[in-house]
Amino acid sequence: MTNLIRFWVRPVYHGSDLLVEVLEDHRSDQFPNVAAILQDALHSVQVPHPDGLDDPRVALFQDRYFSYWTYARGHYEIDDDIWGLFVTASINNLSIIADIERALLLTGKFVKEEVDFGKFK
């Protein structure tokens, strides 16, 4: 993969929390493993999802896979679905999303694109 991978930091729909949305085809063979990047950069550990969304039956039914991660500053969730890859954090949202943004940028493989927050109201 020679081009930089674009991502947004944007608000969730109809809310004020931020999320990271990867804008490229995250299911291609050459795409870097975002979970592994964050695990390495943040020293995070995957833990069972508090809502049971990491159950394989959920993945089969919805064609999306949720994983839940913890690290020194809190928890984040990776939502890997057919349409995109999203990283969210419901507690300490701003600091965790900033950590995730920084981790992606430090790889040299990702570039953040600006987005109009008004489109997500």
MOPAC internal coordinates of N, CA, C and O (Angstrom, degrees):
PM7 1SCF
backbone

  N    0.0000 0     0.00 0     0.00 0    0    0    0
  C    1.4433 1     0.00 0     0.00 0    1    0    0
  C    1.5248 1   107.67 1     0.00 0    2    1    0
  O    1.2310 1   120.23 1   -68.30 1    3    2    1
  N    1.3354 1   117.17 1   111.70 1    3    2    1
  C    1.4570 1   120.46 1  -174.99 1    5    3    2
  C    1.5242 1   112.84 1   -96.21 1    6    5    3
  O    1.2310 1   119.46 1   151.49 1    7    6    5
  N    1.3030 1   118.63 1   -28.51 1    7    6    5
  C    1.4581 1   121.60 1   179.39 1    9    7    6
  C    1.5188 1   110.12 1   -83.04 1   10    9    7
  O    1.2310 1   121.12 1   -29.87 1   11   10    9
  N    1.3259 1   115.47 1   150.13 1   11   10    9
  C    1.4566 1   119.46 1   176.10 1   13   11   10
  C    1.5249 1   109.97 1   -68.62 1   14   13   11
  O    1.2310 1   121.08 1   -35.12 1   15   14   13
  N    1.3028 1   115.54 1   144.88 1   15   14   13
  C    1.4604 1   122.75 1  -179.37 1   17   15   14
  C    1.5229 1   108.16 1   -87.58 1   18   17   15
  O    1.2310 1   120.84 1   -57.09 1   19   18   17
  N    1.3083 1   115.99 1   122.91 1   19   18   17
  C    1.4623 1   121.04 1  -177.07 1   21   19   18
  C    1.5272 1   111.09 1   -83.14 1   22   21   19
  O    1.2310 1   121.47 1   -36.27 1   23   22   21
  N    1.3420 1   114.78 1   143.73 1   23   22   21
  C    1.4619 1   119.60 1   171.85 1   25   23   22
  C    1.5229 1   109.46 1  -146.00 1   26   25   23
  O    1.2310 1   121.72 1   -21.83 1   27   26   25
  N    1.3248 1   114.32 1   158.17 1   27   26   25
  C    1.4620 1   122.10 1   174.74 1   29   27   26
  C    1.5122 1   109.03 1  -112.50 1   30   29   27
  O    1.2310 1   121.06 1   -30.35 1   31   30   29
  N    1.3091 1   115.57 1   149.65 1   31   30   29
  C    1.4595 1   122.05 1   159.30 1   33   31   30
  C    1.5150 1   103.45 1  -110.43 1   34   33   31
  O    1.2310 1   120.99 1   -64.67 1   35   34   33
  N    1.3220 1   115.72 1   115.33 1   35   34   33
  C    1.4649 1   120.12 1  -172.57 1   37   35   34
  C    1.5222 1   110.22 1  -142.91 1   38   37   35
  O    1.2310 1   120.58 1   -14.84 1   39   38   37
  N    1.3407 1   116.50 1   165.16 1   39   38   37
  C    1.4637 1   118.49 1   176.73 1   41   39   38
  C    1.5309 1   111.00 1   -74.17 1   42   41   39
  O    1.2310 1   121.38 1   -26.70 1   43   42   41
  N    1.3187 1   114.96 1   153.30 1   43   42   41
  C    1.4594 1   119.87 1   170.55 1   45   43   42
  C    1.5269 1   106.47 1   -66.62 1   46   45   43
  O    1.2310 1   120.19 1   -22.88 1   47   46   45
  N    1.3161 1   117.25 1   157.12 1   47   46   45
  C    1.4577 1   119.79 1   177.07 1   49   47   46
  C    1.5194 1   109.54 1   -62.13 1   50   49   47
  O    1.2310 1   120.93 1   -47.17 1   51   50   49
  N    1.3194 1   115.82 1   132.83 1   51   50   49
  C    1.4639 1   123.59 1   175.40 1   53   51   50
  C    1.5285 1   112.72 1    57.33 1   54   53   51
  O    1.2310 1   120.28 1  -143.78 1   55   54   53
  N    1.3245 1   117.07 1    36.22 1   55   54   53
  C    1.4566 1   120.30 1   179.00 1   57   55   54
  C    1.5092 1   110.87 1  -154.60 1   58   57   55
  O    1.2310 1   121.24 1     0.32 1   59   58   57
  N    1.3197 1   115.23 1  -179.68 1   59   58   57
  C    1.4612 1   119.64 1  -178.32 1   61   59   58
  C    1.5239 1   113.08 1  -109.18 1   62   61   59
  O    1.2310 1   119.62 1   164.53 1   63   62   61
  N    1.3336 1   118.33 1   -15.47 1   63   62   61
  C    1.4638 1   119.86 1   177.71 1   65   63   62
  C    1.5229 1   109.82 1   -64.58 1   66   65   63
  O    1.2310 1   121.15 1   -28.78 1   67   66   65
  N    1.3260 1   115.41 1   151.22 1   67   66   65
  C    1.4572 1   120.98 1   176.54 1   69   67   66
  C    1.5202 1   110.37 1   -98.49 1   70   69   67
  O    1.2310 1   121.02 1   -21.26 1   71   70   69
  N    1.3201 1   115.66 1   158.74 1   71   70   69
  C    1.4598 1   122.26 1   172.70 1   73   71   70
  C    1.5161 1   108.55 1  -142.47 1   74   73   71
  O    1.2310 1   121.01 1   -15.38 1   75   74   73
  N    1.3191 1   115.68 1   164.62 1   75   74   73
  C    1.4611 1   122.06 1   173.09 1   77   75   74
  C    1.5222 1   107.00 1  -104.45 1   78   77   75
  O    1.2310 1   120.55 1   -52.07 1   79   78   77
  N    1.3265 1   116.56 1   127.93 1   79   78   77
  C    1.4655 1   121.95 1   177.63 1   81   79   78
  C    1.5213 1   108.78 1  -120.43 1   82   81   79
  O    1.2310 1   120.51 1   -61.38 1   83   82   81
  N    1.3167 1   116.63 1   118.62 1   83   82   81
  C    1.4629 1   121.70 1   176.60 1   85   83   82
  C    1.5233 1   107.61 1   -80.86 1   86   85   83
  O    1.2310 1   120.55 1   -47.90 1   87   86   85
  N    1.3240 1   116.55 1   132.10 1   87   86   85
  C    1.4636 1   121.32 1  -172.01 1   89   87   86
  C    1.5189 1   114.40 1  -100.07 1   90   89   87
  O    1.2310 1   119.80 1  -179.15 1   91   90   89
  N    1.2934 1   117.99 1     0.85 1   91   90   89
  C    1.4669 1   121.47 1  -178.20 1   93   91   90
  C    1.5305 1   110.03 1  -107.08 1   94   93   91
  O    1.2310 1   120.63 1    -6.54 1   95   94   93
  N    1.3215 1   116.40 1   173.46 1   95   94   93
  C    1.4632 1   121.98 1   179.93 1   97   95   94
  C    1.5250 1   109.61 1   -73.00 1   98   97   95
  O    1.2310 1   121.00 1   -86.26 1   99   98   97
  N    1.3117 1   115.69 1    93.74 1   99   98   97
  C    1.4681 1   121.45 1  -175.61 1  101   99   98
  C    1.5245 1   112.94 1   -74.10 1  102  101   99
  O    1.2310 1   120.11 1   175.07 1  103  102  101
  N    1.3102 1   117.40 1    -4.93 1  103  102  101
  C    1.4679 1   119.77 1   179.63 1  105  103  102
  C    1.5307 1   112.66 1  -102.14 1  106  105  103
  O    1.2310 1   120.30 1  -174.33 1  107  106  105
  N    1.3255 1   117.03 1     5.67 1  107  106  105
  C    1.4680 1   119.01 1   177.46 1  109  107  106
  C    1.5264 1   109.58 1   -72.87 1  110  109  107
  O    1.2310 1   121.01 1   -23.21 1  111  110  109
  N    1.3169 1   115.68 1   156.79 1  111  110  109
  C    1.4665 1   121.17 1  -177.06 1  113  111  110
  C    1.5218 1   113.11 1   -60.78 1  114  113  111
  O    1.2310 1   120.10 1   146.17 1  115  114  113
  N    1.3220 1   117.41 1   -33.83 1  115  114  113
  C    1.4609 1   121.06 1  -175.78 1  117  115  114
  C    1.5286 1   113.49 1   -86.13 1  118  117  115
  O    1.2310 1   119.98 1   174.02 1  119  118  117
  N    1.3119 1   117.63 1    -5.98 1  119  118  117
  C    1.4627 1   120.00 1  -174.12 1  121  119  118
  C    1.5269 1   110.78 1   -70.85 1  122  121  119
  O    1.2310 1   120.17 1   -46.92 1  123  122  121
  N    1.3343 1   117.28 1   133.08 1  123  122  121
  C    1.4677 1   119.39 1   179.94 1  125  123  122
  C    1.5296 1   111.59 1   -68.11 1  126  125  123
  O    1.2310 1   120.96 1   -28.14 1  127  126  125
  N    1.3031 1   115.77 1   151.86 1  127  126  125
  C    1.4562 1   122.57 1  -178.87 1  129  127  126
  C    1.5282 1   108.85 1   -78.97 1  130  129  127
  O    1.2310 1   120.57 1   -77.04 1  131  130  129
  N    1.3278 1   116.51 1   102.96 1  131  130  129
  C    1.4621 1   121.40 1  -176.89 1  133  131  130
  C    1.5232 1   110.78 1   -62.80 1  134  133  131
  O    1.2310 1   119.91 1   139.50 1  135  134  133
  N    1.3158 1   117.78 1   -40.50 1  135  134  133
  C    1.4695 1   120.12 1   178.58 1  137  135  134
  C    1.5234 1   110.72 1   -58.86 1  138  137  135
  O    1.2310 1   120.25 1   136.97 1  139  138  137
  N    1.3279 1   117.12 1   -43.03 1  139  138  137
  C    1.4687 1   120.98 1   179.85 1  141  139  138
  C    1.5272 1   111.40 1   -68.08 1  142  141  139
  O    1.2310 1   120.26 1   142.29 1  143  142  141
  N    1.3256 1   117.11 1   -37.71 1  143  142  141
  C    1.4683 1   120.68 1   177.31 1  145  143  142
  C    1.5226 1   109.90 1   -60.85 1  146  145  143
  O    1.2310 1   120.77 1   132.08 1  147  146  145
  N    1.3320 1   116.12 1   -47.92 1  147  146  145
  C    1.4632 1   120.04 1  -178.91 1  149  147  146
  C    1.5217 1   111.46 1   -68.69 1  150  149  147
  O    1.2310 1   120.50 1   142.50 1  151  150  149
  N    1.3152 1   116.65 1   -37.50 1  151  150  149
  C    1.4629 1   120.44 1   177.92 1  153  151  150
  C    1.5256 1   110.27 1   -59.89 1  154  153  151
  O    1.2310 1   120.72 1   135.89 1  155  154  153
  N    1.3102 1   116.23 1   -44.11 1  155  154  153
  C    1.4615 1   121.00 1  -179.21 1  157  155  154
  C    1.5310 1   111.71 1   -69.63 1  158  157  155
  O    1.2310 1   120.43 1   132.67 1  159  158  157
  N    1.3237 1   116.78 1   -47.33 1  159  158  157
  C    1.4664 1   121.00 1  -175.50 1  161  159  158
  C    1.5245 1   113.03 1   -70.73 1  162  161  159
  O    1.2310 1   120.60 1   142.39 1  163  162  161
  N    1.3325 1   116.45 1   -37.61 1  163  162  161
  C    1.4662 1   120.46 1  -174.93 1  165  163  162
  C    1.5254 1   112.84 1  -101.04 1  166  165  163
  O    1.2310 1   120.65 1   175.11 1  167  166  165
  N    1.3308 1   116.37 1    -4.89 1  167  166  165
  C    1.4727 1   121.79 1  -175.08 1  169  167  166
  C    1.5327 1   109.88 1    56.47 1  170  169  167
  O    1.2310 1   121.56 1  -136.41 1  171  170  169
  N    1.3205 1   114.61 1    43.59 1  171  170  169
  C    1.4606 1   120.56 1  -178.27 1  173  171  170
  C    1.5217 1   110.91 1   -88.60 1  174  173  171
  O    1.2310 1   121.79 1   -19.29 1  175  174  173
  N    1.3199 1   114.18 1   160.71 1  175  174  173
  C    1.4580 1   122.46 1  -178.81 1  177  175  174
  C    1.5258 1   107.72 1  -129.28 1  178  177  175
  O    1.2310 1   120.81 1   -45.97 1  179  178  177
  N    1.3232 1   116.05 1   134.03 1  179  178  177
  C    1.4604 1   119.31 1   176.57 1  181  179  178
  C    1.5180 1   109.12 1   -75.06 1  182  181  179
  O    1.2310 1   121.12 1   -46.63 1  183  182  181
  N    1.3305 1   115.46 1   133.37 1  183  182  181
  C    1.4646 1   122.34 1   179.35 1  185  183  182
  C    1.5268 1   108.06 1  -128.87 1  186  185  183
  O    1.2310 1   119.87 1   -17.21 1  187  186  185
  N    1.3349 1   117.84 1   162.79 1  187  186  185
  C    1.4619 1   119.22 1   177.88 1  189  187  186
  C    1.5343 1   111.09 1   -58.40 1  190  189  187
  O    1.2310 1   121.10 1   -39.87 1  191  190  189
  N    1.3105 1   115.51 1   140.13 1  191  190  189
  C    1.4621 1   120.40 1   179.47 1  193  191  190
  C    1.5265 1   108.81 1   -68.12 1  194  193  191
  O    1.2310 1   119.48 1   -47.82 1  195  194  193
  N    1.3316 1   118.60 1   132.18 1  195  194  193
  C    1.4677 1   120.10 1  -177.16 1  197  195  194
  C    1.5248 1   113.91 1   -63.16 1  198  197  195
  O    1.2310 1   120.14 1   157.05 1  199  198  197
  N    1.3261 1   117.34 1   -22.95 1  199  198  197
  C    1.4632 1   121.01 1   178.92 1  201  199  198
  C    1.5221 1   112.81 1  -102.50 1  202  201  199
  O    1.2310 1   120.10 1  -171.63 1  203  202  201
  N    1.3300 1   117.42 1     8.37 1  203  202  201
  C    1.4596 1   121.17 1   179.05 1  205  203  202
  C    1.5186 1   114.42 1    72.34 1  206  205  203
  O    1.2310 1   119.97 1  -165.17 1  207  206  205
  N    1.3280 1   117.66 1    14.83 1  207  206  205
  C    1.4626 1   120.29 1  -176.43 1  209  207  206
  C    1.5194 1   113.76 1   -72.85 1  210  209  207
  O    1.2310 1   120.02 1   170.54 1  211  210  209
  N    1.3311 1   117.57 1    -9.46 1  211  210  209
  C    1.4652 1   119.94 1   177.19 1  213  211  210
  C    1.5276 1   112.05 1   -88.52 1  214  213  211
  O    1.2310 1   120.36 1  -174.01 1  215  214  213
  N    1.3132 1   116.91 1     5.99 1  215  214  213
  C    1.4618 1   122.06 1   175.95 1  217  215  214
  C    1.5310 1   108.61 1   -63.29 1  218  217  215
  O    1.2310 1   119.49 1   -49.93 1  219  218  217
  N    1.3379 1   118.58 1   130.07 1  219  218  217
  C    1.4734 1   120.62 1  -178.97 1  221  219  218
  C    1.5272 1   113.64 1   -56.06 1  222  221  219
  O    1.2310 1   119.74 1   151.70 1  223  222  221
  N    1.3180 1   118.09 1   -28.30 1  223  222  221
  C    1.4700 1   120.16 1   178.55 1  225  223  222
  C    1.5215 1   111.11 1   -65.15 1  226  225  223
  O    1.2310 1   120.44 1   145.73 1  227  226  225
  N    1.3282 1   116.76 1   -34.27 1  227  226  225
  C    1.4639 1   120.46 1   176.58 1  229  227  226
  C    1.5257 1   109.26 1   -64.33 1  230  229  227
  O    1.2310 1   120.63 1   135.30 1  231  230  229
  N    1.3265 1   116.40 1   -44.70 1  231  230  229
  C    1.4657 1   120.82 1   179.60 1  233  231  230
  C    1.5271 1   110.97 1   -60.43 1  234  233  231
  O    1.2310 1   120.19 1   135.78 1  235  234  233
  N    1.3127 1   117.25 1   -44.22 1  235  234  233
  C    1.4617 1   120.50 1  -179.41 1  237  235  234
  C    1.5210 1   111.55 1   -66.80 1  238  237  235
  O    1.2310 1   120.48 1   139.62 1  239  238  237
  N    1.3104 1   116.69 1   -40.38 1  239  238  237
  C    1.4575 1   121.40 1  -176.69 1  241  239  238
  C    1.5276 1   111.63 1   -71.41 1  242  241  239
  O    1.2310 1   120.31 1   138.77 1  243  242  241
  N    1.3285 1   117.00 1   -41.23 1  243  242  241
  C    1.4630 1   120.76 1  -173.38 1  245  243  242
  C    1.5255 1   114.09 1  -103.13 1  246  245  243
  O    1.2310 1   119.70 1   175.16 1  247  246  245
  N    1.3194 1   118.18 1    -4.84 1  247  246  245
  C    1.4643 1   122.85 1  -175.06 1  249  247  246
  C    1.5269 1   110.88 1    54.69 1  250  249  247
  O    1.2310 1   121.67 1  -137.65 1  251  250  249
  N    1.3238 1   114.42 1    42.35 1  251  250  249
  C    1.4573 1   121.20 1   175.54 1  253  251  250
  C    1.5118 1   108.02 1  -150.29 1  254  253  251
  O    1.2310 1   121.49 1   -29.97 1  255  254  253
  N    1.3131 1   114.76 1   150.03 1  255  254  253
  C    1.4564 1   119.74 1  -178.03 1  257  255  254
  C    1.5239 1   109.20 1  -124.76 1  258  257  255
  O    1.2310 1   121.13 1   -52.83 1  259  258  257
  N    1.3174 1   115.45 1   127.17 1  259  258  257
  C    1.4585 1   121.83 1   176.41 1  261  259  258
  C    1.5208 1   108.94 1  -102.67 1  262  261  259
  O    1.2310 1   120.69 1   -42.47 1  263  262  261
  N    1.3179 1   116.28 1   137.53 1  263  262  261
  C    1.4619 1   120.08 1   170.11 1  265  263  262
  C    1.5223 1   107.77 1  -131.68 1  266  265  263
  O    1.2310 1   121.02 1   -31.22 1  267  266  265
  N    1.3143 1   115.65 1   148.78 1  267  266  265
  C    1.4596 1   122.21 1  -174.16 1  269  267  266
  C    1.5152 1   108.04 1  -122.91 1  270  269  267
  O    1.2310 1   120.71 1   -47.89 1  271  270  269
  N    1.3072 1   116.25 1   132.11 1  271  270  269
  C    1.4575 1   122.17 1  -171.70 1  273  271  270
  C    1.5189 1   110.68 1  -129.43 1  274  273  271
  O    1.2310 1   120.58 1   -32.90 1  275  274  273
  N    1.3279 1   116.50 1   147.10 1  275  274  273
  C    1.4587 1   121.48 1   176.31 1  277  275  274
  C    1.5229 1   109.55 1  -126.36 1  278  277  275
  O    1.2310 1   121.17 1   -33.32 1  279  278  277
  N    1.3231 1   115.37 1   146.68 1  279  278  277
  C    1.4653 1   121.50 1   175.76 1  281  279  278
  C    1.5222 1   107.45 1  -151.39 1  282  281  279
  O    1.2310 1   120.08 1     2.95 1  283  282  281
  N    1.3147 1   117.45 1  -177.05 1  283  282  281
  C    1.4659 1   122.02 1  -171.37 1  285  283  282
  C    1.5276 1   113.97 1   -55.45 1  286  285  283
  O    1.2310 1   119.51 1   148.14 1  287  286  285
  N    1.3207 1   118.55 1   -31.86 1  287  286  285
  C    1.4711 1   120.46 1  -176.10 1  289  287  286
  C    1.5234 1   114.07 1   -98.99 1  290  289  287
  O    1.2310 1   119.86 1   179.26 1  291  290  289
  N    1.3325 1   117.88 1    -0.74 1  291  290  289
  C    1.4571 1   118.87 1   178.04 1  293  291  290
  C    1.5148 1   113.65 1   146.66 1  294  293  291
  O    1.2310 1   121.30 1    29.22 1  295  294  293
  N    1.3336 1   115.11 1  -150.78 1  295  294  293
  C    1.4645 1   123.02 1  -175.62 1  297  295  294
  C    1.5299 1   109.58 1  -125.35 1  298  297  295
  O    1.2310 1   121.13 1   -28.61 1  299  298  297
  N    1.3160 1   115.44 1   151.39 1  299  298  297
  C    1.4592 1   120.62 1   171.42 1  301  299  298
  C    1.5208 1   108.72 1  -144.20 1  302  301  299
  O    1.2310 1   121.54 1   -19.97 1  303  302  301
  N    1.3287 1   114.66 1   160.03 1  303  302  301
  C    1.4600 1   122.13 1  -178.35 1  305  303  302
  C    1.5202 1   108.47 1  -122.52 1  306  305  303
  O    1.2310 1   120.84 1   -42.86 1  307  306  305
  N    1.3199 1   116.00 1   137.14 1  307  306  305
  C    1.4603 1   121.37 1   173.36 1  309  307  306
  C    1.5226 1   107.34 1  -107.42 1  310  309  307
  O    1.2310 1   120.86 1   -55.73 1  311  310  309
  N    1.3171 1   115.96 1   124.27 1  311  310  309
  C    1.4607 1   123.49 1   178.94 1  313  311  310
  C    1.5240 1   106.61 1  -110.67 1  314  313  311
  O    1.2310 1   121.05 1   -74.65 1  315  314  313
  N    1.3140 1   115.59 1   105.35 1  315  314  313
  C    1.4621 1   123.03 1  -178.11 1  317  315  314
  C    1.5188 1   106.94 1  -106.37 1  318  317  315
  O    1.2310 1   120.80 1   -78.09 1  319  318  317
  N    1.3288 1   116.08 1   101.91 1  319  318  317
  C    1.4600 1   117.99 1   179.61 1  321  319  318
  C    1.5185 1   110.74 1  -122.01 1  322  321  319
  O    1.2310 1   121.00 1    -1.75 1  323  322  321
  N    1.3000 1   115.69 1   178.25 1  323  322  321
  C    1.4575 1   121.42 1  -175.43 1  325  323  322
  C    1.5309 1   111.60 1   -59.33 1  326  325  323
  O    1.2310 1   119.79 1   149.94 1  327  326  325
  N    1.3190 1   118.01 1   -30.06 1  327  326  325
  C    1.4567 1   121.50 1  -174.76 1  329  327  326
  C    1.5181 1   113.94 1   -93.52 1  330  329  327
  O    1.2310 1   119.83 1   156.18 1  331  330  329
  N    1.3191 1   117.93 1   -23.82 1  331  330  329
  C    1.4545 1   118.11 1  -176.52 1  333  331  330
  C    1.5140 1   113.36 1  -176.53 1  334  333  331
  O    1.2310 1   121.83 1    -1.24 1  335  334  333
  N    1.3197 1   114.09 1   178.76 1  335  334  333
  C    1.4548 1   122.04 1   178.18 1  337  335  334
  C    1.5241 1   106.90 1  -122.49 1  338  337  335
  O    1.2310 1   120.90 1   -54.12 1  339  338  337
  N    1.3267 1   115.89 1   125.88 1  339  338  337
  C    1.4526 1   122.29 1  -176.85 1  341  339  338
  C    1.5197 1   109.01 1  -128.23 1  342  341  339
  O    1.2310 1   120.59 1   -35.97 1  343  342  341
  N    1.3264 1   116.48 1   144.03 1  343  342  341
  C    1.4588 1   121.45 1   174.10 1  345  343  342
  C    1.5217 1   106.72 1  -123.92 1  346  345  343
  O    1.2310 1   120.87 1   -54.00 1  347  346  345
  N    1.3335 1   115.95 1   126.00 1  347  346  345
  C    1.4560 1   121.63 1  -176.98 1  349  347  346
  C    1.5230 1   110.47 1  -127.75 1  350  349  347
  O    1.2310 1   121.37 1   -18.54 1  351  350  349
  N    1.3108 1   114.99 1   161.46 1  351  350  349
  C    1.4632 1   121.87 1   175.67 1  353  351  350
  C    1.5220 1   107.22 1  -148.41 1  354  353  351
  O    1.2310 1   120.29 1   -55.53 1  355  354  353
  N    1.3159 1   117.06 1   124.47 1  355  354  353
  C    1.4610 1   119.26 1  -176.63 1  357  355  354
  C    1.5233 1   113.05 1   -91.27 1  358  357  355
  O    1.2310 1   119.58 1   159.08 1  359  358  357
  N    1.3194 1   118.41 1   -20.92 1  359  358  357
  C    1.4663 1   122.90 1   178.69 1  361  359  358
  C    1.5248 1   107.41 1  -120.55 1  362  361  359
  O    1.2310 1   120.43 1   -39.42 1  363  362  361
  N    1.3302 1   116.78 1   140.58 1  363  362  361
  C    1.4748 1   121.60 1  -175.42 1  365  363  362
  C    1.5267 1   110.55 1    54.71 1  366  365  363
  O    1.2310 1   121.10 1  -139.12 1  367  366  365
  N    1.3103 1   115.51 1    40.88 1  367  366  365
  C    1.4576 1   122.11 1  -172.04 1  369  367  366
  C    1.5202 1   113.44 1   -52.45 1  370  369  367
  O    1.2310 1   119.62 1   126.80 1  371  370  369
  N    1.3089 1   118.34 1   -53.20 1  371  370  369
  C    1.4652 1   120.57 1  -173.80 1  373  371  370
  C    1.5191 1   112.57 1   -62.23 1  374  373  371
  O    1.2310 1   120.01 1   136.06 1  375  374  373
  N    1.3253 1   117.58 1   -43.94 1  375  374  373
  C    1.4665 1   119.24 1  -177.55 1  377  375  374
  C    1.5243 1   111.58 1   -71.24 1  378  377  375
  O    1.2310 1   120.02 1   142.35 1  379  378  377
  N    1.3233 1   117.57 1   -37.65 1  379  378  377
  C    1.4653 1   119.91 1  -179.77 1  381  379  378
  C    1.5289 1   110.85 1   -70.10 1  382  381  379
  O    1.2310 1   120.10 1   136.47 1  383  382  381
  N    1.3155 1   117.41 1   -43.53 1  383  382  381
  C    1.4654 1   119.78 1   177.98 1  385  383  382
  C    1.5276 1   109.96 1   -63.29 1  386  385  383
  O    1.2310 1   119.71 1   142.97 1  387  386  385
  N    1.3270 1   118.17 1   -37.03 1  387  386  385
  C    1.4727 1   121.11 1   176.20 1  389  387  386
  C    1.5267 1   110.65 1   -63.35 1  390  389  387
  O    1.2310 1   119.86 1   139.87 1  391  390  389
  N    1.3351 1   117.88 1   -40.13 1  391  390  389
  C    1.4694 1   121.16 1   176.99 1  393  391  390
  C    1.5227 1   111.09 1   -62.68 1  394  393  391
  O    1.2310 1   120.69 1   138.04 1  395  394  393
  N    1.3255 1   116.28 1   -41.96 1  395  394  393
  C    1.4675 1   121.11 1  -179.13 1  397  395  394
  C    1.5287 1   109.95 1   -66.65 1  398  397  395
  O    1.2310 1   120.69 1   134.90 1  399  398  397
  N    1.3228 1   116.28 1   -45.10 1  399  398  397
  C    1.4704 1   120.46 1   176.86 1  401  399  398
  C    1.5290 1   110.37 1   -56.72 1  402  401  399
  O    1.2310 1   120.36 1   131.36 1  403  402  401
  N    1.3081 1   116.91 1   -48.64 1  403  402  401
  C    1.4651 1   121.87 1  -179.46 1  405  403  402
  C    1.5279 1   111.21 1   -60.12 1  406  405  403
  O    1.2310 1   120.59 1   136.00 1  407  406  405
  N    1.3350 1   116.48 1   -44.00 1  407  406  405
  C    1.4700 1   120.65 1  -179.52 1  409  407  406
  C    1.5261 1   111.17 1   -61.40 1  410  409  407
  O    1.2310 1   120.03 1   137.14 1  411  410  409
  N    1.3234 1   117.55 1   -42.86 1  411  410  409
  C    1.4664 1   120.51 1   178.99 1  413  411  410
  C    1.5272 1   111.05 1   -65.16 1  414  413  411
  O    1.2310 1   120.48 1   134.49 1  415  414  413
  N    1.3184 1   116.69 1   -45.51 1  415  414  413
  C    1.4644 1   120.24 1  -178.48 1  417  415  414
  C    1.5238 1   112.16 1   -64.40 1  418  417  415
  O    1.2310 1   120.12 1   143.83 1  419  418  417
  N    1.3227 1   117.37 1   -36.17 1  419  418  417
  C    1.4651 1   120.59 1  -178.07 1  421  419  418
  C    1.5272 1   113.32 1   -66.66 1  422  421  419
  O    1.2310 1   119.88 1   162.10 1  423  422  421
  N    1.3274 1   117.84 1   -17.90 1  423  422  421
  C    1.4663 1   119.88 1   177.40 1  425  423  422
  C    1.5216 1   111.68 1   -70.72 1  426  425  423
  O    1.2310 1   120.39 1   157.44 1  427  426  425
  N    1.3318 1   116.86 1   -22.56 1  427  426  425
  C    1.4602 1   120.82 1  -174.72 1  429  427  426
  C    1.5185 1   113.06 1    78.47 1  430  429  427
  O    1.2310 1   120.14 1  -176.48 1  431  430  429
  N    1.3384 1   117.34 1     3.52 1  431  430  429
  C    1.4648 1   121.88 1  -178.23 1  433  431  430
  C    1.5269 1   112.74 1  -102.96 1  434  433  431
  O    1.2310 1   120.50 1   167.93 1  435  434  433
  N    1.3249 1   116.65 1   -12.07 1  435  434  433
  C    1.4626 1   121.66 1  -173.79 1  437  435  434
  C    1.5207 1   110.53 1  -120.34 1  438  437  435
  O    1.2310 1   121.05 1   -28.01 1  439  438  437
  N    1.3303 1   115.61 1   151.99 1  439  438  437
  C    1.4567 1   122.28 1   174.40 1  441  439  438
  C    1.5326 1   107.88 1  -135.17 1  442  441  439
  O    1.2310 1   121.14 1   -44.51 1  443  442  441
  N    1.3151 1   115.42 1   135.49 1  443  442  441
  C    1.4657 1   120.63 1   178.81 1  445  443  442
  C    1.5182 1   109.12 1   -87.07 1  446  445  443
  O    1.2310 1   120.88 1   -49.16 1  447  446  445
  N    1.3357 1   115.93 1   130.84 1  447  446  445
  C    1.4597 1   121.40 1   174.83 1  449  447  446
  C    1.5196 1   108.78 1  -105.15 1  450  449  447
  O    1.2310 1   121.09 1   -38.06 1  451  450  449
  N    1.3096 1   115.53 1   141.94 1  451  450  449
  C    1.4602 1   120.11 1   177.27 1  453  451  450
  C    1.5302 1   108.94 1   -72.17 1  454  453  451
  O    1.2310 1   121.26 1   -29.09 1  455  454  453
  N    1.3199 1   115.19 1   150.91 1  455  454  453
  C    1.4586 1   120.62 1  -177.57 1  457  455  454
  C    1.5233 1   108.61 1  -139.85 1  458  457  455
  O    1.2310 1   120.59 1   -31.70 1  459  458  457
  N    1.3161 1   116.47 1   148.30 1  459  458  457
  C    1.4585 1   122.71 1   177.23 1  461  459  458
  C    1.5265 1   108.91 1   -80.78 1  462  461  459
  O    1.2310 1   120.52 1   -72.87 1  463  462  461
  N    1.3248 1   116.61 1   107.13 1  463  462  461
  C    1.4628 1   121.02 1  -178.20 1  465  463  462
  C    1.5296 1   111.96 1   -59.93 1  466  465  463
  O    1.2310 1   120.09 1   153.95 1  467  466  465
  N    1.3242 1   117.43 1   -26.05 1  467  466  465
  C    1.4554 1   121.24 1  -179.59 1  469  467  466
  C    1.5197 1   113.84 1   -63.03 1  470  469  467
  O    1.2310 1   119.88 1   158.60 1  471  470  469
  N    1.3201 1   117.84 1   -21.40 1  471  470  469
  C    1.4689 1   121.19 1  -179.89 1  473  471  470
  C    1.5258 1   112.92 1   -73.24 1  474  473  471
  O    1.2310 1   120.27 1   172.46 1  475  474  473
  N    1.3249 1   117.10 1    -7.54 1  475  474  473
  C    1.4629 1   119.81 1  -173.87 1  477  475  474
  C    1.5240 1   112.71 1  -115.62 1  478  477  475
  O    1.2310 1   120.43 1  -162.39 1  479  478  477
  N    1.3273 1   116.79 1    17.61 1  479  478  477
  C    1.4734 1   120.86 1   179.42 1  481  479  478
  C    1.5029 1   111.08 1   -77.73 1  482  481  479
  O    1.2310 1   120.10 1   180.00 1  483  482  481

